[in-house]
């Protein structure tokens, strides 16, 4: 992945800095894991009298990125150079990775007590 910096003049004549990260290679890799059909999940859930929802939104950003893959997520800001240590939403395969993890965690009760 290539990362560069540059300068440009704004409409008001001020110099502004911008940064560019070429992430094409990150988006070429595809993890073909099937995602559940939302309509099917809602239909199944509507037949139950008691529902409980897990706060999966805040946990989504807790999936650790392999140490050797962290440099692939590098970005530069005015404060320094950083990389993600946990999976961000913006990665191409983040949803498939998350679904695969949920399926593995709940595999023994999936379809009977849990829908994910």
Backbone torsions as a table, in degrees:
resi	resn	phi	psi	omega
1	UNK	NA	132.8	179.1
2	UNK	-103.4	137.6	179.0
3	UNK	-125.8	132.9	-179.6
4	UNK	-136.7	165.3	177.1
5	UNK	-128.4	156.6	178.8
6	UNK	-157.9	176.1	177.3
7	UNK	-129.6	150.3	178.3
8	UNK	-147.9	156.2	176.2
9	UNK	-89.0	133.7	176.9
10	UNK	-81.9	175.0	177.9
11	UNK	-61.9	-26.9	-179.5
12	UNK	-87.6	3.8	177.7
13	UNK	86.9	2.0	-180.0
14	UNK	-86.1	147.7	173.6
15	UNK	-75.5	133.7	177.1
16	UNK	-127.8	140.9	176.5
17	UNK	-93.8	148.8	175.7
18	UNK	-139.7	158.7	178.4
19	UNK	-132.5	150.6	-177.2
20	UNK	-133.0	135.0	173.9
21	UNK	-122.9	124.8	178.0
22	UNK	-86.8	101.3	-176.3
23	UNK	-106.0	19.5	-178.0
24	UNK	-55.2	-41.4	-178.4
25	UNK	-65.9	-33.6	177.8
26	UNK	-63.5	-34.9	-176.4
27	UNK	-89.1	-2.6	176.6
28	UNK	-82.2	-29.0	179.8
29	UNK	-76.0	131.8	-178.8
30	UNK	-124.6	135.2	178.7
31	UNK	-110.1	97.1	-172.7
32	UNK	-79.0	74.6	177.3
33	UNK	-108.3	129.3	-174.8
34	UNK	-70.3	136.6	175.4
35	UNK	-97.1	146.9	-179.0
36	UNK	-68.3	152.1	176.7
37	UNK	-80.7	121.0	-175.2
38	UNK	-61.6	-37.1	178.9
39	UNK	-64.3	-39.8	178.6
40	UNK	-66.0	-40.1	177.9
41	UNK	-63.5	-42.6	179.6
42	UNK	-65.8	-42.7	178.8
43	UNK	-61.0	-43.9	179.0
44	UNK	-64.6	-43.2	-177.7
45	UNK	-66.9	-29.8	-177.1
46	UNK	-67.8	-15.9	-179.6
47	UNK	-85.3	-7.9	-179.5
48	UNK	-94.4	149.9	178.6
49	UNK	-89.2	-22.8	-179.5
50	UNK	-125.5	127.6	179.2
51	UNK	-124.9	143.9	174.8
52	UNK	-134.5	137.2	-176.5
53	UNK	-116.4	132.6	176.9
54	UNK	-85.6	140.1	177.2
55	UNK	-77.7	78.5	-177.6
56	UNK	-79.3	-19.5	-176.2
57	UNK	-60.6	-49.8	-177.0
58	UNK	-74.2	-22.4	179.4
59	UNK	-81.3	-17.7	-177.5
60	UNK	-56.4	-38.1	-179.2
61	UNK	-87.3	23.3	178.8
62	UNK	-112.0	4.6	178.7
63	UNK	-81.0	115.8	-174.8
64	UNK	-69.9	136.7	174.0
65	UNK	-85.6	138.7	177.0
66	UNK	-55.7	139.5	-177.3
67	UNK	-53.4	-42.3	-178.4
68	UNK	-70.8	-15.4	179.2
69	UNK	-95.1	-11.3	-178.8
70	UNK	-56.9	-42.1	179.6
71	UNK	-59.6	-22.8	179.0
72	UNK	-69.7	-15.8	-178.9
73	UNK	-105.9	16.7	-176.4
74	UNK	-63.9	140.0	173.5
75	UNK	-144.2	155.5	-176.3
76	UNK	-113.8	135.6	173.8
77	UNK	-128.3	178.2	175.8
78	UNK	-63.8	-23.5	-178.6
79	UNK	-87.6	-9.3	179.2
80	UNK	143.0	-169.7	178.8
81	UNK	-103.3	132.2	-175.6
82	UNK	-135.4	163.9	171.4
83	UNK	-142.6	156.4	178.6
84	UNK	-74.9	140.4	173.9
85	UNK	-105.1	-20.6	175.8
86	UNK	-122.6	158.0	-174.7
87	UNK	-68.5	119.1	176.5
88	UNK	-83.4	160.6	179.5
89	UNK	-60.7	-29.7	-169.1
90	UNK	-76.2	-11.2	-178.6
91	UNK	-70.3	144.5	-173.9
92	UNK	-56.9	-42.4	-174.6
93	UNK	-101.1	14.8	-177.3
94	UNK	-60.8	-43.3	-178.6
95	UNK	-65.7	-41.1	179.3
96	UNK	-67.5	-39.5	178.3
97	UNK	-63.7	-44.3	179.2
98	UNK	-63.0	-44.4	-179.7
99	UNK	-63.6	-40.9	178.4
100	UNK	-61.5	-42.4	177.9
101	UNK	-62.4	-45.8	179.1
102	UNK	-62.3	-41.2	178.4
103	UNK	-62.8	-38.4	178.6
104	UNK	-70.1	-41.6	-179.3
105	UNK	-63.8	-43.2	-174.2
106	UNK	-103.1	18.3	-172.8
107	UNK	-57.2	-33.5	-177.1
108	UNK	-76.1	-20.5	-178.3
109	UNK	-121.7	5.0	179.9
110	UNK	-64.1	131.8	177.9
111	UNK	89.8	-15.1	177.2
112	UNK	-112.1	-55.0	-179.9
113	UNK	-109.5	-16.6	-174.1
114	UNK	-134.6	139.8	168.7
115	UNK	-122.7	130.9	-179.2
116	UNK	-141.0	NA	NA
